[in-house]
Amino acid sequence: MDLVLLCVFLPLMTMAWGQYGDYYYGPYNYGDNDEWVNVYRQGFNFQCPHGQVIVAVRSVFNKKEGSDRLWNYACMPAAQSLGEPTECWWEEINRAGTEWYQTCSNNGLVAGFQSQYFPSVLDREWQFYCCRYGRRCPYSCWLTTEYPGHYGEDMDMMMYTYDYYIRGATTTFSAVDRDRQWKFIVCRMTDYDCPFQNV
């Protein structure tokens, strides 16, 4: 009986999967030869190519290098239903040594990061590079788990589900470990224009 059910449902599941396409990103291309976008204790500016957004963040921590991290990012094109970006900008600076919470204003999606290292606090300040797609609005937003899981660990955050986008982050800073944990704010975006200016 189980074999009969399998024979009935397997073709249906295959057909349904084919209709909805591949819902998983990957493999990620972190740039040329998987190099880091920064060196320890130095600033950096990373922007995805036009029409692409951040889908993965990788980082390693080194206490001997001023409790700093190396960073790398992967980008993917936004869904065709969003169209082309209508404007892009840098958000306000998030100061080093403090906890913060920030989403892209004007319903924007994160398409880059800028950071500067401050040896006086052994931490970095951050800015998001955000892009807006017409008058699309976020919905079904949630926070990821903490990355890294513990201060001082390597970090590898990947967006596995298609049509979900990073809109910002909240971070905690440990004055003892001199490191941050990140929770990324992830949302879906409407396929239609909506009247809301910022959500």
For each residue, the residues with C-beta under 8 A, 3 or more apart:
1: 4 5
2: 5 6
3: 6 7
4: 1 7 8
5: 1 2 8 9
6: 2 3 9 10
7: 3 4 10 11
8: 4 5 11 12
9: 5 6 12 13
10: 6 7 13 14
11: 7 8 14 15
12: 8 9 15 16
13: 9 10 16 17
14: 10 11 17 18
15: 11 12 18 19
16: 12 13 19 20
17: 13 14 20
18: 14 15 21
19: 15 16
20: 16 17 23
21: 18 162
22: 162
23: 20 161 162 163
24: 160 161 162
25: 28 55 56 76 158 159 160 161 162
26: 158 160
27:
28: 25 55 56 74 158
29: 74
30: 34 35 56 58 72 73 74
31: 34 35 37 72 73 74
32: 35
33:
34: 30 31 72
35: 30 31 32 72
36: 39 70 71 72
37: 31 44 46 71 72 73
38: 42 43 44 70 71 115
39: 36 42 70
40: 62 65 66 68 70 117
41: 65 66 68 117 119
42: 38 39 117
43: 38 114 115 116 117
44: 37 38 71 113 114 115
45: 112 114
46: 37 71 73 112 113 114 129
47: 111 112 129
48: 52 53 54 73 75 111 112 129
49: 52 75
50: 84 85
51: 77 78 84 85
52: 48 49 75 76 77 78 111
53: 48 75 76 78 109 110 111 131 165 166
54: 48 57 73 74 75 110 111 112 113 166
55: 25 28 74 75 76 158 159 166
56: 25 28 30 73 74 156 157 158 159
57: 54 71 72 73 74 147 155 156 157 182 184
58: 30 71 72 73 74 154 155 156 157
59: 69 70 71 72 148 154 155 156
60: 69 70 154 155
61: 67 68 69 148 151 152 153 154 155 179
62: 40 65 67 68 69 70
63: 67 152 178
64:
65: 40 41 62 68
66: 40 41 117 119 122
67: 61 62 63 122 123 177 178 179
68: 40 41 61 62 65 117 122 124
69: 59 60 61 62 124 155 179
70: 36 38 39 40 59 60 62
71: 36 37 38 44 46 57 58 59 113 115
72: 30 31 34 35 36 37 57 58 59
73: 30 31 37 46 48 54 56 57 58 112 113
74: 28 29 30 31 54 55 56 57 58 158
75: 48 49 52 53 54 55 111
76: 25 52 53 55
77: 51 52
78: 51 52 53 82 85 109 133 165
79: 82 162 163 189
80: 83
81: 191
82: 78 79 133 134 136 189 191
83: 80 86 133 134
84: 50 51 133
85: 50 51 78 88 111 131 132 133
86: 83 132 133 134
87: 106 131 132
88: 85 108 111 129 130 131 132
89: 108 129 130
90: 114 127 128 129 130
91: 102 104 105 127 128 129 130
92: 102 127
93: 125 126 127
94: 98 100 102 125 126 127 171
95: 98 100 125
96: 116 118 121 123 124 125
97: 118 121 123 173 175
98: 94 95 173
99: 170 171 172 173
100: 94 95 170 171
101: 168 169 170 171
102: 91 92 94 128 168 169 170
103: 167 168 185
104: 91 107 108 109 110 128 130 132 167 168
105: 91 108 130 198
106: 87 130 132 197 198
107: 104 132 135 136 137 138 189 196 197 198 199
108: 88 89 104 105 130 131 132 167
109: 53 78 104 130 131 132 133 165 166 167 189
110: 53 54 104 113 128 129 130 165 166 167 168
111: 47 48 52 53 54 75 85 88 129 130 131
112: 45 46 47 48 54 73 128 129
113: 44 46 54 71 73 110 126 127 128 129
114: 43 44 45 46 90 126 127 129
115: 38 43 44 71 124 125 126 127
116: 43 96 124 125
117: 40 41 42 43 66 68 123 124
118: 96 97 121 122 123 124 125
119: 41 66 122
120:
121: 96 97 118
122: 66 67 68 118 119 178
123: 67 96 97 117 118 173 178 180
124: 68 69 96 115 116 117 118
125: 93 94 95 96 115 116 118
126: 93 94 113 114 115
127: 90 91 92 93 94 113 114 115
128: 90 91 102 104 110 112 113 168 169
129: 46 47 48 88 89 90 91 110 111 112 113 114
130: 88 89 90 91 104 105 106 108 109 110 111
131: 53 85 87 88 108 109 111
132: 85 86 87 88 104 106 107 108 109 136
133: 78 82 83 84 85 86 109 136 189
134: 82 83 86 193
135: 107 193 194 195
136: 82 107 132 133 189 190 191 192 193 194
137: 107 189 190 194 196 199
138: 107 141 165 167 187 188 189 190 199
139: 187 188 189 190 199
140: 187 188
141: 138 167 185 186 187 188 199
142: 185 186 187
143: 170 183 184 185 186
144: 147 157 183 184 186
145: 149 183
146: 149 181 182 183
147: 57 144 155 156 157 181 182 183 184
148: 59 61 151 152 153 154 155 181
149: 145 146 153
150: 153 181
151: 61 148 174 177 179 180 181
152: 61 63 148 177 179
153: 61 148 149 150
154: 58 59 60 61 148
155: 57 58 59 60 61 69 147 148 182
156: 56 57 58 59 147
157: 56 57 58 144 147 182 184
158: 25 26 28 55 56 74
159: 25 55 56 164 165 166 186
160: 24 25 26
161: 23 24 25 164
162: 21 22 23 24 25 79
163: 23 79 188 189
164: 159 161 186 187 188
165: 53 78 109 110 138 159 186 187 188 189
166: 53 54 55 109 110 159 169 184 185 186
167: 103 104 108 109 110 138 141 185 186 187
168: 101 102 103 104 110 128 184 185
169: 101 102 128 166 182 183 184 185
170: 99 100 101 102 143 182 183 185
171: 94 99 100 101 180 181 182 183
172: 99 180 181
173: 97 98 99 123 179 180
174: 151 177 178 179 180 181
175: 97 178
176:
177: 67 151 152 174
178: 63 67 122 123 174 175
179: 61 67 69 151 152 173 174
180: 123 151 171 172 173 174
181: 146 147 148 150 151 171 172 174
182: 57 146 147 155 157 169 170 171
183: 143 144 145 146 147 169 170 171
184: 57 143 144 147 157 166 168 169
185: 103 141 142 143 166 167 168 169 170
186: 141 142 143 144 159 164 165 166 167
187: 138 139 140 141 142 164 165 167
188: 138 139 140 141 163 164 165
189: 79 82 107 109 133 136 137 138 139 163 165
190: 136 137 138 139 193 194
191: 81 82 136
192: 136
193: 134 135 136 190
194: 135 136 137 190
195: 135
196: 107 137 199
197: 106 107
198: 105 106 107
199: 107 137 138 139 141 196
